[in-house]
Amino acid sequence: MTRPVSRRDSLRTMGVWVGGAFFPWSVHARNENGEPILLPDHAELSPLQEPVTAITLGAGSRGNVYGDYAVEYPDRLRIVGVAEPIPIRQERYARKHAIPDEHRFVTWEHVFERPRFADAVIISTPDDLHHGPCMEALRLGYDVLLEKPISPSERECREILARTRETGRIVAVCHVLRYAPYFVRMRELIQSGAIGRVVSVQHLEPIEHVHMAHSYVRGNWHDSQATTPIILAKSSHDLDILRWMIGSASVSIHAIGDLSWFRSENAPPGSTPRCMDGCAVESTCPYSALRIYHRNRQRLYVFDLPDDETQHESAILDYLRTTDYGRCVYRMDNDQCDHYVTSIRFDGGVTASFSMEAFTPFGGRRTRVMGSMGYIEGDMSRMRIVDFRTNEQTVLESSALDVDEFAADGHGGGDWRLIANWVEAVVRQDASLLSSTIDVSIESHLMGFAAEKSRLAGTVEPIQL
């Protein structure tokens, strides 16, 4: 039988998920998709005499998501420096945080030419520029918040881990799903034995077709050799959350996947190198740059539009004429897989299948957990728990919370919960207050490196921790 959950029960459940209380969305802070940020729980955090001070390296979308925490909570975090080579981004970030001219830098190297002038560094530079600044920050005594992936190189990941242990500094990796109320609750259920012993897990990451075209066909991560293979660039979150929820070390992995659709041979007749060049199928193409950026005004954060909204129209069209974002998705020099499937074995015999799929109309992870005494399934907005012993089903609905979905800020409320815990860890100098230190987060990267080796070689690869 199914037991409906009342609004009061749901609020109580949500309270467990976020530390005992229900918290609203930020009034002004948004993620890179324009969605509101879910405010974190500060009830159990230490009152601070002075805020933690931090320097942001990379003032793009993620640097702003993390930096906006300081705008909402200036008593806990203050941004005192920024390094950003794109002038308009640097100017806007400095203005938002009242950063003086002497603490504005073009590249991360310039920051470390100065004596240490903050408590910590937030590294949100491009993937291939994580290793250098992190190593320098640790050498100079900074604590670090490090955007994932740690590095595109296994050697560099291990070097950062070794330097962290040598210096004793705190390095939090931005595996924000560990802090999302939805996944926290799912892990609690698994680890409590609510469904008996976990036997296997199925996990799906639906990228959503427009997101795939934007980020991994036209966008910054279209070239896996120059940046990071998609299994790490997009899915290190998922490898990490599987490891964290199951609670056992990964042992081996087998992967298959390919770039099947976004290829020149699939370009429709009448298409052109750019969507604005008179393409005969532009009006019906789901990946049309004119449709996505101009008509639907989606994902415009990459364009650094002028403050004057009357200039947006011409600026967008200019970007579509001159940048990769206006190119035909079938004629890009991209190589990232658009479907990727892995089979993973964990210590104790637990198995997991993970699929990353580009061609979906939705985002938000889907997970099924099979246990000896029960079953859990969820989609980040709804969770169903079945107890085989009683035949009882419990359904947790987000609609009962007057919230459209738990995942409304893209990472299920995890972004600022990570920042809140990181600030507390820096204040107390206690890395145990974090669930995503580099010591634990590195395993997902080792899984990803092994998966890519398996995919290319057609082998089952051991995961060397």
Secondary structure, 3 states (H helix, E strand, C coil): CEECCCHHHHHHHHHHHCCCCCCCEEEEEECCCCCEEECCCCCCCCCCCCCEEEEEECCCHHHHHHHHHHHHCCCCEEEEEEECCCHHHHHHHHHHHCCCHHHEECCHHHHCCCCCCCCEEEECCCHHHCHHHHHHHHHCCCEEEECCCCCCCHHHHHHHHHHHHHHCCCEEECCHHHHCHHHHHHHHHHHHCCCCCEEEEEEEEECCHHHHHHHHHHCCCCCCCCCCCHHHHCCHHHHHHHHHHHCCCEEEEEEEEECCCCCHHHCCCCCCCECCCCCCCHHHCCCCHHHHHHHCCCCHHHHCCCCCHHHHHHHHHHHHHHCHHHECCCCCCCCCCCEEEEEEEECCCCEEEEEEECCCCCCCCEEEEEECCEEEEECCCEEEEEECCCCEEEEEEHHHHCCCCCCCCCCCCHHHHHHHHHHHHHHHCCHHHCCCEHHHHHHHHHHHHHHHHHHHHCCEEECCC
